[in-house]
Amino acid sequence: MIKVLILFCSLTLPAIVFAGNDSGSDRTIPAEVKSFVERGTRLLAWERADLNGDNKDDYIIVLEKEKQQPSDPDMESRQRPLLIVTRNSNGRLEVVKRNDKIVYCSQCGGMMGDPFVGVTVGRKTFTVEHYGGSAWRWSNSFTFNYSRIDNTWQLVEVKEESFHAGDPEGGESRRYTPPRDFGKIDIANFDPDTWKKRRKSK
């Protein structure tokens, strides 16, 4: 698994960072996505899928707040809002969920640089992935599934991996799932720094 992670990151990270630049991306950004780019931000990532199972195209949108001045300090929190934008019965898109913490900041990856790998989407599901570190490397992924009963997206899996660059075979891998490891966590309330505090005692 560790070998796969190393290969994946070495092959895909440059492409993902490059794709985050609008001028270099070969993906045509839909006009309806551009309308959700807030003032003072740029579009960092977007993915299209049927996120709530109603057979209509929805979007995951990740924005990035920009400095007002180059000399301004780096933003270490709430820099990259994630928006869940769904299509209502009239076909109009609207933001139904927002999380300002799940996507790590551009300076939060240590020596490896920007840790944000990307968002993987599917029908009624999405996963946010990160990778970073220096001599000690780490990765994590947070997966959310849509709950028709609660009409929201809830945390269903967290994966964490770590290894030393000099000993990739000696790494550790951990997987957390509900209800064994945590209760219901809504995407709007998810905090990557505190979700473990909500883990249930065995």
N, C-alpha and C positions, 0 to 999 in steps of 0.2 A: 504493500500500500504506500509506503514511504517513497519507494522508487517511482511509483506512478505519480505521486504528488510532485516530486522534484521535476520529473519530465514535463508534467502538465504546466507547472509554473514557468519553467524555462522556455517553453514553446509558446505559451499563450499570453504571458504578462505584457511583453512589448506590444503585441497586437491590440490588447485591450486598452492600454494607456494611449496608444495612437488613435484608437477609435473614439476615445473620449474627446478628441479635438475635432470640433465641427468642421474645420477647414480640411482635415485630412481624412474624414470618414467617407467611406463609399456607400453608406446607407443614407437614403433620402429620408429626412425627418418629416413626418406628416405635419401639415399645417395645424391640425387639431392638437398636436402635442406642443408645438411652439407656443400656443396660447396659454399654456400652464407654466411657462418660464417666468418666474417672478422677477421684479425689478431688483437689480443688484446681484443676480445669480446668472449662471450659465447652465446649459443642459449638459450634464455629465454622462447620463446613460438613460436609455429607454428600451422597454421590451413590450411586445404586444401579445396578449393571450386572453382567453375566456377565463377570467379570474374568479368569477362567481357562478359559473355553470349555467348561465342563461342563454348560451349560444350567441353572444354578442362579443365583439372585440373590445377589450379593455386594455389599460396600460399600467405598467409600473414605470414611474418617472423618478430619476434621481437628479437633483439640482446641486449646484455648488455655489456657495456664497463667495463673492469676490471681494478682495480688499479694496477699500476706497482709495488708499494710497499705498504704493509699493513698500513704504517704510512701516506700515502698520504691522503689528505682531501677527504671527500665524494663528489661525483659528484652530483650537484643539478640541472644541466641542460644538455641536449644533451647526457644523459647517455644511453638511450635506443632507438636506431633507429628502426623505423618500415619500413619494405620493402614490397612493392607489387611486386610480381614476377609472371609474366604471361608467357604462352607458345605461341611461335610464330607459324607461318604456317609450319615451319620445325620441330616442336615439341621441340624446344630448349627453355629452361627457361631463362628469362632475367629480370633484375630489371627495371621496368617502372616508378615507383614512390617511393619516399622516404620522410619520415618525422621524424626529430630528436627531436620533441617537444611533440607530442601527448601523448606518454606514459610517465607517471610521474616517477620520480626517486625513487630509493629504500628507500630513507629517507624522502620522501615527504608526508607520510601518518600520521605524528604526532604520538601520543601514540599507534595508532592501527598498526603501523609498515608499511610494504610495501603496498602501496595503489593499486597496479596493480592487478585487479581481473582477467582480461583476454580479449581475443578477440573472439567475436561470429561472425561466417561467414555464408553466404548463397549465393545463386546465384545472382550475381551482387550487393552484399551488404556486409558490415561488420560493427561491432560496437566494440568500445574500451571502457572498463568499469573500474572505479576506486571506491574505498571506503576507507575512513579514518577518522581522527579526534581524539578527546579525549572525554571530557565531551560532547562537541558538535560534533556530527557525520555528515558526509556528503558523498554523492555519486554523481557520474556523469557518463553519457554515451554519446559518440559521434558516430553518425551513418552516414555512407557515402554510397551513391548509385552510381552505374556506369552510366554515361551519354554516350550513343552511339554517340550523336551529337558532344560532346566536347572531346570524347575519354579519359575520366578521371573519377575519383571518386570525388563526390562533397558532401559537408555537407548537410544533409537533416533533421537532428533532433539532438537536444541537450536536455538531461534530467538532471535536478539537484534536489537533495533532501537533506534536512538537518533536524536534530532533536536533542534535548537534551536527553542524555542517561537516565535521570531521568523522562522524559516526552515524550516518543516515539510517543504518540498520538497527540502531539502538533507540529508536524513537518510541514515543508513546501515542496511543490513539484512544480516545474516549468518545462514547456516544450516549446522549441523554435523551430520554423520551418520557412523555406523560403516560399514565399518572404516577409511574414509579418515581420519577425524578423531580417533577414539578406539576403544579396544577394548571388551570387555564390562564394563559397569558395572551392578551389581545395585542395585535401588532402596534396599536396606538400607545400601549403602555410598556412595550418591551424596552428594556435597557440592557445592553450587553455587559455592563459593569455590575449589575445588581440581580440579574435573573437567578443566579445560583442561591441567593438568599431566600428565594421563594421555593426552593426545593423542599419536598416533603421528607420528613424523617422516615426511614425504613422501619 
